């Protein structure tokens, strides 16, 4: 019988055996092939279950197959999870957590994003006040304050008067305000920093061709040749006919409304001989102030108006308009005084708070630690930044935080009593027991029984020893003999 395998009937890579019964070739196929001659490719992708795990895509190849794995998996059958954290995908010190088919970044505070690559903007909803600009940081922010404020959130007012001792010039007084400062200038100066000399010649009255020369808070008139008196009054500004009428000085913290000052002249005070309903030097005008037209404490003043009289209101600081009815835009309108404090205007921009008992500070915002009178024995209490918020200045003879401890002056060195005097401590003080030959609070002076003179009616004191004396009386007088 011929060997059927001599002709190599099986596909390359197969094993050929001869059937002992019929002598035909038997082909044993390698994996991936089938058929009598092992010439047919097996499609492993269609045999049943997908050989590729985790959703991998199966691709048939000649004699085998390949798996196209989804992201996050690898291996011949996509059976192995890829550790994405090996490539350090998380930024800014974040912690990488490997997951099946992916990863997760646990970000440090202040960062966000899939890879923690974005810095969180902490400025939305920031607490910067008074025009402070928020500057973002990492998990925080800072406030860039304008020049007049400081503190973490620009809430603390900068005391420009303390930082700039020379902020107000020419003797002006600096008053710190919320968000700035204000200069109260001395007479003769003006401007934000009191650096401008007021031109007194602008309101002066030099007559008969005289030349006005400005000074500080004054002026003088240089008279032309041939005249020695060329001005009437330094503040004479308004005219009534040919009569010069001086403008009265404005009341302190008030102002005068004179919209028609070229037609109106303040009349002199009411003639005491006139009835209350009339004014004028001859009681010739009805008193326009009789009805009390000025409100809010304004002072009514009569003014000449044509052939009659009108009134003008000298308004208190903080009010304006013809009848002093309209509140001016002043510092007290914002009710800066807290906890029941009352606001008192100094100028339109400056105020002072009168705080009720128990409160202190510029706006009565701070509890007054001295309200409970913690200092004993006449000690003076003052607020302090140190705990418990106050400091006692003790009078002589007392010590301790609340001046309750008596000072033992007798234990001091050197002792207060001199020349062998004995010291006796007392509450808040001491006294000296002096030996017979000395006297004085500290036994500092030699004792003289004749000082002060004990003898009366012109008698002369004669010292007898250290502590005794006799009186030498005038003729006709004799010393008193004590009764036994």
VEXSE-343420 format. One record per residue (C-alpha): residue in one letter; x negated, y, z negated. Coordinates in steps of 0.1 Angstrom, whole numbers, plus 5000, padded with zeros to 4 digits. Example, Ala and Ser with C-alpha at 12.3 -4.5 7.8 and 13.67 -1.06 7.14 Angstrom:
<residuo: a xx: 4877 yy: 4955 zz: 4922>
<residuo: s xx: 4863 yy: 4989 zz: 4929>
// end
This chain:
<residuo: x xx: 5000 yy: 5000 zz: 5000>
<residuo: x xx: 4986 yy: 5034 zz: 5010>
<residuo: x xx: 4979 yy: 5061 zz: 4982>
<residuo: x xx: 5006 yy: 5088 zz: 4987>
<residuo: x xx: 4985 yy: 5114 zz: 4969>
<residuo: x xx: 4957 yy: 5113 zz: 4995>
<residuo: x xx: 4976 yy: 5138 zz: 5016>
<residuo: x xx: 4979 yy: 5163 zz: 4986>
<residuo: x xx: 5017 yy: 5166 zz: 4988>
<residuo: x xx: 5019 yy: 5185 zz: 4955>
<residuo: x xx: 5014 yy: 5223 zz: 4953>
<residuo: x xx: 4980 yy: 5234 zz: 4941>
<residuo: x xx: 4978 yy: 5233 zz: 4903>
<residuo: x xx: 5002 yy: 5203 zz: 4901>
<residuo: x xx: 4993 yy: 5168 zz: 4891>
<residuo: x xx: 5000 yy: 5140 zz: 4917>
<residuo: x xx: 5008 yy: 5104 zz: 4907>
<residuo: x xx: 5018 yy: 5074 zz: 4929>
<residuo: x xx: 5050 yy: 5057 zz: 4921>
<residuo: x xx: 5040 yy: 5020 zz: 4915>
<residuo: x xx: 5074 yy: 5008 zz: 4927>
<residuo: x xx: 5078 yy: 5025 zz: 4960>
<residuo: x xx: 5044 yy: 5040 zz: 4964>
<residuo: x xx: 5057 yy: 5076 zz: 4968>
<residuo: x xx: 5040 yy: 5106 zz: 4953>
<residuo: x xx: 5052 yy: 5121 zz: 4920>
<residuo: x xx: 5043 yy: 5157 zz: 4914>
<residuo: x xx: 5040 yy: 5171 zz: 4878>
<residuo: x xx: 5045 yy: 5209 zz: 4881>
<residuo: x xx: 5028 yy: 5235 zz: 4860>
<residuo: x xx: 5049 yy: 5260 zz: 4840>
<residuo: x xx: 5068 yy: 5284 zz: 4863>
<residuo: x xx: 5073 yy: 5259 zz: 4892>
<residuo: x xx: 5097 yy: 5232 zz: 4901>
<residuo: x xx: 5107 yy: 5210 zz: 4931>
<residuo: x xx: 5093 yy: 5177 zz: 4944>
<residuo: x xx: 5062 yy: 5194 zz: 4956>
<residuo: x xx: 5062 yy: 5221 zz: 4928>
<residuo: x xx: 5066 yy: 5247 zz: 4955>
<residuo: x xx: 5097 yy: 5264 zz: 4940>
<residuo: x xx: 5092 yy: 5294 zz: 4916>
<residuo: x xx: 5113 yy: 5292 zz: 4884>
<residuo: x xx: 5130 yy: 5326 zz: 4876>
<residuo: x xx: 5125 yy: 5327 zz: 4839>
<residuo: x xx: 5146 yy: 5359 zz: 4836>
<residuo: x xx: 5178 yy: 5341 zz: 4847>
<residuo: x xx: 5174 yy: 5310 zz: 4827>
<residuo: x xx: 5196 yy: 5322 zz: 4798>
<residuo: x xx: 5186 yy: 5345 zz: 4769>
<residuo: x xx: 5163 yy: 5374 zz: 4778>
<residuo: x xx: 5128 yy: 5362 zz: 4769>
<residuo: x xx: 5118 yy: 5399 zz: 4762>
<residuo: x xx: 5126 yy: 5410 zz: 4726>
<residuo: x xx: 5138 yy: 5444 zz: 4713>
<residuo: x xx: 5155 yy: 5453 zz: 4746>
<residuo: x xx: 5125 yy: 5447 zz: 4768>
<residuo: x xx: 5132 yy: 5444 zz: 4805>
<residuo: x xx: 5123 yy: 5410 zz: 4821>
<residuo: x xx: 5105 yy: 5410 zz: 4855>
<residuo: x xx: 5101 yy: 5376 zz: 4873>
<residuo: x xx: 5066 yy: 5370 zz: 4888>
<residuo: x xx: 5053 yy: 5340 zz: 4908>
<residuo: x xx: 5050 yy: 5312 zz: 4883>
<residuo: x xx: 5057 yy: 5334 zz: 4853>
<residuo: x xx: 5074 yy: 5367 zz: 4841>
<residuo: x xx: 5065 yy: 5401 zz: 4826>
<residuo: x xx: 5082 yy: 5422 zz: 4800>
<residuo: x xx: 5086 yy: 5459 zz: 4803>
<residuo: x xx: 5089 yy: 5470 zz: 4767>
<residuo: x xx: 5108 yy: 5500 zz: 4753>
<residuo: x xx: 5089 yy: 5528 zz: 4736>
<residuo: x xx: 5076 yy: 5517 zz: 4702>
<residuo: x xx: 5071 yy: 5480 zz: 4711>
<residuo: x xx: 5043 yy: 5459 zz: 4727>
<residuo: x xx: 5031 yy: 5424 zz: 4732>
<residuo: x xx: 5039 yy: 5397 zz: 4760>
<residuo: x xx: 5075 yy: 5395 zz: 4748>
<residuo: x xx: 5077 yy: 5430 zz: 4732>
<residuo: x xx: 5077 yy: 5412 zz: 4699>
<residuo: x xx: 5053 yy: 5436 zz: 4681>
<residuo: x xx: 5062 yy: 5471 zz: 4667>
<residuo: x xx: 5038 yy: 5499 zz: 4677>
<residuo: x xx: 5025 yy: 5519 zz: 4646>
<residuo: x xx: 5030 yy: 5554 zz: 4660>
<residuo: x xx: 5014 yy: 5569 zz: 4628>
<residuo: x xx: 4980 yy: 5556 zz: 4640>
<residuo: x xx: 4978 yy: 5586 zz: 4664>
<residuo: x xx: 4984 yy: 5611 zz: 4635>
<residuo: x xx: 5014 yy: 5628 zz: 4651>
<residuo: x xx: 5024 yy: 5648 zz: 4620>
<residuo: x xx: 5008 yy: 5682 zz: 4615>
<residuo: x xx: 5001 yy: 5705 zz: 4585>
<residuo: x xx: 4993 yy: 5678 zz: 4560>
<residuo: x xx: 5027 yy: 5661 zz: 4566>
<residuo: x xx: 5031 yy: 5624 zz: 4557>
<residuo: x xx: 5038 yy: 5600 zz: 4586>
<residuo: x xx: 5064 yy: 5572 zz: 4580>
<residuo: x xx: 5063 yy: 5545 zz: 4606>
<residuo: x xx: 5097 yy: 5532 zz: 4618>
<residuo: x xx: 5109 yy: 5505 zz: 4642>
<residuo: x xx: 5104 yy: 5520 zz: 4676>
<residuo: x xx: 5093 yy: 5554 zz: 4663>
<residuo: x xx: 5081 yy: 5574 zz: 4633>
<residuo: x xx: 5092 yy: 5601 zz: 4609>
<residuo: x xx: 5073 yy: 5631 zz: 4595>
<residuo: x xx: 5078 yy: 5641 zz: 4559>
<residuo: x xx: 5069 yy: 5678 zz: 4560>
<residuo: x xx: 5051 yy: 5699 zz: 4534>
<residuo: x xx: 5072 yy: 5727 zz: 4519>
<residuo: x xx: 5073 yy: 5756 zz: 4543>
<residuo: x xx: 5071 yy: 5736 zz: 4576>
<residuo: x xx: 5097 yy: 5720 zz: 4598>
<residuo: x xx: 5100 yy: 5703 zz: 4633>
<residuo: x xx: 5097 yy: 5667 zz: 4645>
<residuo: x xx: 5059 yy: 5669 zz: 4640>
<residuo: x xx: 5061 yy: 5696 zz: 4612>
<residuo: x xx: 5046 yy: 5720 zz: 4636>
<residuo: x xx: 5067 yy: 5750 zz: 4629>
<residuo: x xx: 5063 yy: 5774 zz: 4599>
<residuo: x xx: 5096 yy: 5781 zz: 4582>
<residuo: x xx: 5105 yy: 5818 zz: 4584>
<residuo: x xx: 5111 yy: 5826 zz: 4547>
<residuo: x xx: 5121 yy: 5863 zz: 4554>
<residuo: x xx: 5158 yy: 5858 zz: 4562>
<residuo: x xx: 5177 yy: 5868 zz: 4530>
<residuo: x xx: 5146 yy: 5883 zz: 4515>
<residuo: x xx: 5147 yy: 5905 zz: 4484>
<residuo: x xx: 5125 yy: 5934 zz: 4495>
<residuo: x xx: 5141 yy: 5966 zz: 4486>
<residuo: x xx: 5136 yy: 6004 zz: 4491>
<residuo: x xx: 5124 yy: 5999 zz: 4527>
<residuo: x xx: 5099 yy: 5972 zz: 4520>
<residuo: x xx: 5089 yy: 5950 zz: 4550>
<residuo: x xx: 5090 yy: 5913 zz: 4546>
<residuo: x xx: 5058 yy: 5894 zz: 4557>
<residuo: x xx: 5063 yy: 5857 zz: 4561>
<residuo: x xx: 5039 yy: 5832 zz: 4545>
<residuo: x xx: 5038 yy: 5795 zz: 4539>
<residuo: x xx: 5069 yy: 5786 zz: 4518>
<residuo: x xx: 5069 yy: 5821 zz: 4505>
<residuo: x xx: 5069 yy: 5857 zz: 4516>
<residuo: x xx: 5054 yy: 5890 zz: 4505>
<residuo: x xx: 5069 yy: 5925 zz: 4505>
<residuo: x xx: 5049 yy: 5953 zz: 4521>
<residuo: x xx: 5061 yy: 5983 zz: 4502>
<residuo: x xx: 5064 yy: 6019 zz: 4514>
<residuo: x xx: 5041 yy: 6044 zz: 4497>
<residuo: x xx: 5064 yy: 6054 zz: 4468>
<residuo: x xx: 5072 yy: 6019 zz: 4456>
<residuo: x xx: 5053 yy: 5988 zz: 4443>
<residuo: x xx: 5060 yy: 5955 zz: 4426>
<residuo: x xx: 5068 yy: 5920 zz: 4440>
<residuo: x xx: 5100 yy: 5932 zz: 4457>
<residuo: x xx: 5092 yy: 5970 zz: 4459>
<residuo: x xx: 5116 yy: 5977 zz: 4431>
<residuo: x xx: 5091 yy: 5996 zz: 4408>
<residuo: x xx: 5089 yy: 6033 zz: 4414>
<residuo: x xx: 5054 yy: 6047 zz: 4418>
<residuo: x xx: 5048 yy: 6076 zz: 4394>
<residuo: x xx: 5031 yy: 6100 zz: 4419>
<residuo: x xx: 5027 yy: 6125 zz: 4391>
<residuo: x xx: 5004 yy: 6101 zz: 4372>
<residuo: x xx: 4985 yy: 6089 zz: 4403>
<residuo: x xx: 4980 yy: 6124 zz: 4417>
<residuo: x xx: 4974 yy: 6148 zz: 4388>
<residuo: x xx: 4970 yy: 6177 zz: 4412>
<residuo: x xx: 5001 yy: 6170 zz: 4433>
<residuo: x xx: 5016 yy: 6203 zz: 4423>
<residuo: x xx: 4993 yy: 6232 zz: 4428>
<residuo: x xx: 4991 yy: 6267 zz: 4412>
<residuo: x xx: 5004 yy: 6256 zz: 4378>
<residuo: x xx: 5035 yy: 6238 zz: 4392>
<residuo: x xx: 5050 yy: 6210 zz: 4371>
<residuo: x xx: 5053 yy: 6176 zz: 4386>
<residuo: x xx: 5085 yy: 6156 zz: 4380>
<residuo: x xx: 5086 yy: 6120 zz: 4391>
<residuo: x xx: 5117 yy: 6110 zz: 4411>
<residuo: x xx: 5129 yy: 6077 zz: 4423>
<residuo: x xx: 5110 yy: 6072 zz: 4455>
<residuo: x xx: 5090 yy: 6104 zz: 4454>
<residuo: x xx: 5082 yy: 6135 zz: 4432>
<residuo: x xx: 5093 yy: 6171 zz: 4429>
<residuo: x xx: 5073 yy: 6201 zz: 4420>
<residuo: x xx: 5088 yy: 6229 zz: 4398>
<residuo: x xx: 5068 yy: 6259 zz: 4408>
<residuo: x xx: 5058 yy: 6288 zz: 4386>
<residuo: x xx: 5071 yy: 6322 zz: 4395>
<residuo: x xx: 5056 yy: 6335 zz: 4427>
<residuo: x xx: 5050 yy: 6301 zz: 4444>
<residuo: x xx: 5070 yy: 6278 zz: 4466>
<residuo: x xx: 5067 yy: 6248 zz: 4489>
<residuo: x xx: 5068 yy: 6211 zz: 4484>
<residuo: x xx: 5035 yy: 6213 zz: 4464>
<residuo: x xx: 5037 yy: 6249 zz: 4452>
<residuo: x xx: 5010 yy: 6259 zz: 4476>
<residuo: x xx: 5028 yy: 6287 zz: 4494>
<residuo: x xx: 5028 yy: 6322 zz: 4479>
<residuo: x xx: 5063 yy: 6337 zz: 4481>
<residuo: x xx: 5063 yy: 6368 zz: 4502>
<residuo: x xx: 5078 yy: 6393 zz: 4478>
<residuo: x xx: 5077 yy: 6420 zz: 4504>
<residuo: x xx: 5104 yy: 6401 zz: 4523>
<residuo: x xx: 5129 yy: 6412 zz: 4497>
<residuo: x xx: 5111 yy: 6444 zz: 4484>
<residuo: x xx: 5123 yy: 6480 zz: 4488>
<residuo: x xx: 5095 yy: 6504 zz: 4496>
<residuo: x xx: 5109 yy: 6537 zz: 4509>
<residuo: x xx: 5098 yy: 6569 zz: 4527>
<residuo: x xx: 5074 yy: 6551 zz: 4550>
<residuo: x xx: 5056 yy: 6532 zz: 4523>
<residuo: x xx: 5037 yy: 6500 zz: 4531>
<residuo: x xx: 5045 yy: 6469 zz: 4510>
<residuo: x xx: 5016 yy: 6447 zz: 4498>
<residuo: x xx: 5024 yy: 6412 zz: 4485>
<residuo: x xx: 5010 yy: 6398 zz: 4453>
<residuo: x xx: 5017 yy: 6366 zz: 4433>
<residuo: x xx: 5052 yy: 6370 zz: 4419>
<residuo: x xx: 5050 yy: 6408 zz: 4426>
<residuo: x xx: 5043 yy: 6435 zz: 4451>
<residuo: x xx: 5033 yy: 6471 zz: 4452>
<residuo: x xx: 5041 yy: 6499 zz: 4475>
<residuo: x xx: 5013 yy: 6519 zz: 4491>
<residuo: x xx: 5028 yy: 6554 zz: 4495>
<residuo: x xx: 5020 yy: 6575 zz: 4525>
<residuo: x xx: 4999 yy: 6607 zz: 4521>
<residuo: x xx: 5017 yy: 6633 zz: 4500>
<residuo: x xx: 5040 yy: 6609 zz: 4481>
<residuo: x xx: 5034 yy: 6593 zz: 4448>
<residuo: x xx: 5068 yy: 6575 zz: 4442>
<residuo: x xx: 5081 yy: 6558 zz: 4472>
<residuo: x xx: 5102 yy: 6529 zz: 4458>
<residuo: x xx: 5133 yy: 6529 zz: 4436>
<residuo: x xx: 5135 yy: 6494 zz: 4421>
<residuo: x xx: 5114 yy: 6464 zz: 4432>
<residuo: x xx: 5146 yy: 6443 zz: 4437>
<residuo: x xx: 5169 yy: 6469 zz: 4452>
<residuo: x xx: 5183 yy: 6454 zz: 4484>
<residuo: x xx: 5219 yy: 6464 zz: 4489>
<residuo: x xx: 5233 yy: 6498 zz: 4496>
<residuo: x xx: 5267 yy: 6514 zz: 4488>
<residuo: x xx: 5269 yy: 6545 zz: 4508>
<residuo: x xx: 5237 yy: 6563 zz: 4500>
<residuo: x xx: 5235 yy: 6548 zz: 4465>
<residuo: x xx: 5210 yy: 6520 zz: 4460>
<residuo: x xx: 5225 yy: 6492 zz: 4440>
<residuo: x xx: 5202 yy: 6465 zz: 4425>
<residuo: x xx: 5212 yy: 6429 zz: 4430>
<residuo: x xx: 5215 yy: 6414 zz: 4395>
<residuo: x xx: 5194 yy: 6384 zz: 4387>
<residuo: x xx: 5211 yy: 6351 zz: 4393>
<residuo: x xx: 5220 yy: 6331 zz: 4361>
<residuo: x xx: 5197 yy: 6302 zz: 4352>
<residuo: x xx: 5207 yy: 6271 zz: 4372>
<residuo: x xx: 5233 yy: 6289 zz: 4392>
<residuo: x xx: 5237 yy: 6305 zz: 4426>
<residuo: x xx: 5258 yy: 6333 zz: 4441>
<residuo: x xx: 5279 yy: 6330 zz: 4473>
<residuo: x xx: 5277 yy: 6362 zz: 4492>
<residuo: x xx: 5287 yy: 6355 zz: 4529>
<residuo: x xx: 5292 yy: 6393 zz: 4535>
<residuo: x xx: 5264 yy: 6407 zz: 4515>
<residuo: x xx: 5260 yy: 6437 zz: 4538>
<residuo: x xx: 5296 yy: 6448 zz: 4529>
<residuo: x xx: 5299 yy: 6437 zz: 4493>
<residuo: x xx: 5281 yy: 6450 zz: 4462>
<residuo: x xx: 5283 yy: 6435 zz: 4427>
<residuo: x xx: 5301 yy: 6459 zz: 4405>
<residuo: x xx: 5286 yy: 6467 zz: 4370>
<residuo: x xx: 5301 yy: 6448 zz: 4341>
<residuo: x xx: 5336 yy: 6457 zz: 4332>
<residuo: x xx: 5340 yy: 6491 zz: 4316>
<residuo: x xx: 5348 yy: 6484 zz: 4280>
<residuo: x xx: 5372 yy: 6513 zz: 4281>
<residuo: x xx: 5392 yy: 6497 zz: 4308>
<residuo: x xx: 5422 yy: 6474 zz: 4302>
<residuo: x xx: 5415 yy: 6437 zz: 4309>
<residuo: x xx: 5434 yy: 6440 zz: 4342>
<residuo: x xx: 5411 yy: 6466 zz: 4357>
<residuo: x xx: 5374 yy: 6470 zz: 4366>
<residuo: x xx: 5352 yy: 6498 zz: 4379>
<residuo: x xx: 5335 yy: 6528 zz: 4365>
<residuo: x xx: 5369 yy: 6546 zz: 4365>
<residuo: x xx: 5391 yy: 6515 zz: 4360>
<residuo: x xx: 5402 yy: 6521 zz: 4395>
<residuo: x xx: 5402 yy: 6485 zz: 4407>
<residuo: x xx: 5425 yy: 6456 zz: 4397>
<residuo: x xx: 5404 yy: 6429 zz: 4381>
<residuo: x xx: 5402 yy: 6400 zz: 4406>
<residuo: x xx: 5388 yy: 6377 zz: 4379>
<residuo: x xx: 5418 yy: 6381 zz: 4357>
<residuo: x xx: 5433 yy: 6348 zz: 4371>
<residuo: x xx: 5401 yy: 6328 zz: 4364>
<residuo: x xx: 5397 yy: 6317 zz: 4401>
<residuo: x xx: 5363 yy: 6300 zz: 4396>
<residuo: x xx: 5364 yy: 6263 zz: 4386>
<residuo: x xx: 5340 yy: 6238 zz: 4370>
<residuo: x xx: 5325 yy: 6264 zz: 4347>
<residuo: x xx: 5318 yy: 6289 zz: 4375>
<residuo: x xx: 5314 yy: 6325 zz: 4364>
<residuo: x xx: 5336 yy: 6351 zz: 4382>
<residuo: x xx: 5320 yy: 6384 zz: 4392>
<residuo: x xx: 5338 yy: 6413 zz: 4407>
<residuo: x xx: 5325 yy: 6427 zz: 4440>
<residuo: x xx: 5333 yy: 6459 zz: 4459>
<residuo: x xx: 5352 yy: 6451 zz: 4491>
<residuo: x xx: 5363 yy: 6481 zz: 4512>
<residuo: x xx: 5383 yy: 6504 zz: 4490>
<residuo: x xx: 5392 yy: 6476 zz: 4465>
<residuo: x xx: 5376 yy: 6448 zz: 4447>
<residuo: x xx: 5372 yy: 6411 zz: 4454>
<residuo: x xx: 5355 yy: 6383 zz: 4434>
<residuo: x xx: 5326 yy: 6360 zz: 4439>
<residuo: x xx: 5319 yy: 6328 zz: 4419>
<residuo: x xx: 5285 yy: 6321 zz: 4403>
<residuo: x xx: 5288 yy: 6283 zz: 4404>
<residuo: x xx: 5271 yy: 6260 zz: 4380>
<residuo: x xx: 5244 yy: 6238 zz: 4394>
<residuo: x xx: 5261 yy: 6208 zz: 4412>
<residuo: x xx: 5291 yy: 6227 zz: 4426>
<residuo: x xx: 5295 yy: 6249 zz: 4457>
<residuo: x xx: 5321 yy: 6267 zz: 4479>
<residuo: x xx: 5340 yy: 6299 zz: 4472>
<residuo: x xx: 5358 yy: 6285 zz: 4441>
<residuo: x xx: 5331 yy: 6261 zz: 4429>
<residuo: x xx: 5354 yy: 6231 zz: 4437>
<residuo: x xx: 5331 yy: 6211 zz: 4460>
<residuo: x xx: 5305 yy: 6189 zz: 4443>
<residuo: x xx: 5271 yy: 6196 zz: 4458>
<residuo: x xx: 5249 yy: 6167 zz: 4469>
<residuo: x xx: 5229 yy: 6164 zz: 4437>
<residuo: x xx: 5210 yy: 6138 zz: 4417>
<residuo: x xx: 5238 yy: 6131 zz: 4392>
<residuo: x xx: 5264 yy: 6121 zz: 4419>
<residuo: x xx: 5248 yy: 6086 zz: 4421>
<residuo: x xx: 5255 yy: 6081 zz: 4384>
<residuo: x xx: 5218 yy: 6072 zz: 4376>
<residuo: x xx: 5223 yy: 6071 zz: 4338>
<residuo: x xx: 5232 yy: 6036 zz: 4326>
<residuo: x xx: 5247 yy: 6021 zz: 4295>
<residuo: x xx: 5268 yy: 6052 zz: 4287>
<residuo: x xx: 5241 yy: 6078 zz: 4292>
<residuo: x xx: 5251 yy: 6112 zz: 4304>
<residuo: x xx: 5235 yy: 6130 zz: 4333>
<residuo: x xx: 5222 yy: 6165 zz: 4331>
<residuo: x xx: 5210 yy: 6183 zz: 4362>
<residuo: x xx: 5176 yy: 6201 zz: 4361>
<residuo: x xx: 5177 yy: 6210 zz: 4398>
<residuo: x xx: 5197 yy: 6195 zz: 4426>
<residuo: x xx: 5171 yy: 6168 zz: 4430>
<residuo: x xx: 5161 yy: 6163 zz: 4393>
<residuo: x xx: 5181 yy: 6150 zz: 4365>
<residuo: x xx: 5177 yy: 6140 zz: 4328>
<residuo: x xx: 5196 yy: 6113 zz: 4311>
<residuo: x xx: 5208 yy: 6117 zz: 4275>
<residuo: x xx: 5209 yy: 6082 zz: 4263>
<residuo: x xx: 5233 yy: 6069 zz: 4236>
<residuo: x xx: 5219 yy: 6053 zz: 4204>
<residuo: x xx: 5202 yy: 6020 zz: 4212>
<residuo: x xx: 5189 yy: 6029 zz: 4247>
<residuo: x xx: 5159 yy: 6046 zz: 4261>
<residuo: x xx: 5141 yy: 6051 zz: 4294>
<residuo: x xx: 5145 yy: 6075 zz: 4323>
<residuo: x xx: 5179 yy: 6060 zz: 4332>
<residuo: x xx: 5188 yy: 6046 zz: 4298>
<residuo: x xx: 5179 yy: 6012 zz: 4312>
<residuo: x xx: 5158 yy: 5999 zz: 4283>
<residuo: x xx: 5171 yy: 5988 zz: 4249>
<residuo: x xx: 5156 yy: 6012 zz: 4223>
<residuo: x xx: 5137 yy: 5990 zz: 4199>
<residuo: x xx: 5136 yy: 6019 zz: 4174>
<residuo: x xx: 5174 yy: 6022 zz: 4172>
<residuo: x xx: 5174 yy: 5998 zz: 4142>
<residuo: x xx: 5148 yy: 6020 zz: 4123>
<residuo: x xx: 5124 yy: 5991 zz: 4118>
<residuo: x xx: 5096 yy: 6013 zz: 4103>
<residuo: x xx: 5099 yy: 6016 zz: 4065>
<residuo: x xx: 5086 yy: 6042 zz: 4041>
<residuo: x xx: 5087 yy: 6071 zz: 4065>
<residuo: x xx: 5069 yy: 6053 zz: 4094>
<residuo: x xx: 5073 yy: 6068 zz: 4128>
<residuo: x xx: 5087 yy: 6043 zz: 4154>
<residuo: x xx: 5076 yy: 6045 zz: 4191>
<residuo: x xx: 5083 yy: 6021 zz: 4220>
<residuo: x xx: 5055 yy: 5998 zz: 4230>
<residuo: x xx: 5048 yy: 5974 zz: 4258>
<residuo: x xx: 5037 yy: 5948 zz: 4233>
<residuo: x xx: 5059 yy: 5924 zz: 4215>
<residuo: x xx: 5083 yy: 5931 zz: 4197>
<residuo: x xx: 5086 yy: 5963 zz: 4218>
<residuo: x xx: 5079 yy: 5989 zz: 4192>
<residuo: x xx: 5050 yy: 6003 zz: 4172>
<residuo: x xx: 5051 yy: 6019 zz: 4137>
<residuo: x xx: 5028 yy: 6048 zz: 4128>
<residuo: x xx: 5025 yy: 6044 zz: 4090>
<residuo: x xx: 5021 yy: 6074 zz: 4066>
<residuo: x xx: 4991 yy: 6073 zz: 4042>
<residuo: x xx: 4995 yy: 6047 zz: 4016>
<residuo: x xx: 5013 yy: 6021 zz: 4037>
<residuo: x xx: 5003 yy: 5996 zz: 4064>
<residuo: x xx: 5016 yy: 5966 zz: 4083>
<residuo: x xx: 5037 yy: 5962 zz: 4114>
<residuo: x xx: 5067 yy: 5978 zz: 4097>
<residuo: x xx: 5048 yy: 5999 zz: 4071>
<residuo: x xx: 5062 yy: 5978 zz: 4043>
<residuo: x xx: 5028 yy: 5968 zz: 4028>
<residuo: x xx: 5014 yy: 5991 zz: 4001>
<residuo: x xx: 4978 yy: 6000 zz: 4006>
<residuo: x xx: 4957 yy: 5994 zz: 3975>
<residuo: x xx: 4935 yy: 6025 zz: 3976>
<residuo: x xx: 4918 yy: 6014 zz: 3944>
<residuo: x xx: 4903 yy: 5984 zz: 3963>
<residuo: x xx: 4887 yy: 6006 zz: 3989>
<residuo: x xx: 4850 yy: 6011 zz: 3991>
<residuo: x xx: 4838 yy: 6036 zz: 3980>
<residuo: x xx: 4866 yy: 6039 zz: 3953>
<residuo: x xx: 4885 yy: 6072 zz: 3955>
<residuo: x xx: 4880 yy: 6082 zz: 3919>
<residuo: x xx: 4846 yy: 6099 zz: 3912>
<residuo: x xx: 4825 yy: 6104 zz: 3881>
<residuo: x xx: 4836 yy: 6072 zz: 3864>
<residuo: x xx: 4873 yy: 6079 zz: 3867>
<residuo: x xx: 4897 yy: 6050 zz: 3865>
<residuo: x xx: 4919 yy: 6043 zz: 3895>
<residuo: x xx: 4956 yy: 6033 zz: 3891>
<residuo: x xx: 4973 yy: 6020 zz: 3922>
<residuo: x xx: 5009 yy: 6032 zz: 3928>
<residuo: x xx: 5034 yy: 6025 zz: 3956>
<residuo: x xx: 5022 yy: 6045 zz: 3986>
<residuo: x xx: 4996 yy: 6063 zz: 3966>
<residuo: x xx: 4972 yy: 6062 zz: 3936>
<residuo: x xx: 4961 yy: 6084 zz: 3907>
<residuo: x xx: 4928 yy: 6088 zz: 3888>
<residuo: x xx: 4923 yy: 6087 zz: 3851>
<residuo: x xx: 4894 yy: 6111 zz: 3846>
<residuo: x xx: 4869 yy: 6111 zz: 3817>
<residuo: x xx: 4871 yy: 6141 zz: 3794>
<residuo: x xx: 4844 yy: 6161 zz: 3812>
<residuo: x xx: 4861 yy: 6160 zz: 3847>
<residuo: x xx: 4893 yy: 6169 zz: 3863>
<residuo: x xx: 4909 yy: 6171 zz: 3898>
<residuo: x xx: 4928 yy: 6145 zz: 3919>
<residuo: x xx: 4896 yy: 6125 zz: 3923>
<residuo: x xx: 4879 yy: 6136 zz: 3891>
<residuo: x xx: 4856 yy: 6156 zz: 3914>
<residuo: x xx: 4854 yy: 6188 zz: 3893>
<residuo: x xx: 4839 yy: 6195 zz: 3859>
<residuo: x xx: 4866 yy: 6200 zz: 3834>
<residuo: x xx: 4869 yy: 6235 zz: 3818>
<residuo: x xx: 4895 yy: 6239 zz: 3790>
<residuo: x xx: 4895 yy: 6276 zz: 3799>
<residuo: x xx: 4906 yy: 6271 zz: 3835>
<residuo: x xx: 4933 yy: 6282 zz: 3840>
<residuo: x xx: 4931 yy: 6307 zz: 3811>
<residuo: x xx: 4953 yy: 6294 zz: 3783>
<residuo: x xx: 4952 yy: 6326 zz: 3762>
<residuo: x xx: 4980 yy: 6351 zz: 3765>
<residuo: x xx: 4984 yy: 6388 zz: 3757>
<residuo: x xx: 4949 yy: 6397 zz: 3769>
<residuo: x xx: 4932 yy: 6371 zz: 3747>
<residuo: x xx: 4898 yy: 6357 zz: 3758>
<residuo: x xx: 4892 yy: 6319 zz: 3760>
<residuo: x xx: 4861 yy: 6307 zz: 3743>
<residuo: x xx: 4851 yy: 6271 zz: 3752>
<residuo: x xx: 4843 yy: 6248 zz: 3722>
<residuo: x xx: 4826 yy: 6217 zz: 3734>
<residuo: x xx: 4837 yy: 6197 zz: 3765>
<residuo: x xx: 4874 yy: 6197 zz: 3759>
<residuo: x xx: 4883 yy: 6224 zz: 3733>
<residuo: x xx: 4886 yy: 6261 zz: 3732>
<residuo: x xx: 4895 yy: 6290 zz: 3710>
<residuo: x xx: 4913 yy: 6322 zz: 3718>
<residuo: x xx: 4897 yy: 6356 zz: 3709>
<residuo: x xx: 4927 yy: 6379 zz: 3705>
<residuo: x xx: 4929 yy: 6416 zz: 3709>
<residuo: x xx: 4933 yy: 6438 zz: 3678>
<residuo: x xx: 4967 yy: 6434 zz: 3663>
<residuo: x xx: 4972 yy: 6399 zz: 3678>
<residuo: x xx: 4964 yy: 6366 zz: 3663>
<residuo: x xx: 4965 yy: 6331 zz: 3677>
<residuo: x xx: 4995 yy: 6309 zz: 3672>
<residuo: x xx: 4990 yy: 6283 zz: 3646>
<residuo: x xx: 5007 yy: 6250 zz: 3655>
<residuo: x xx: 5033 yy: 6238 zz: 3630>
<residuo: x xx: 5025 yy: 6206 zz: 3611>
// end
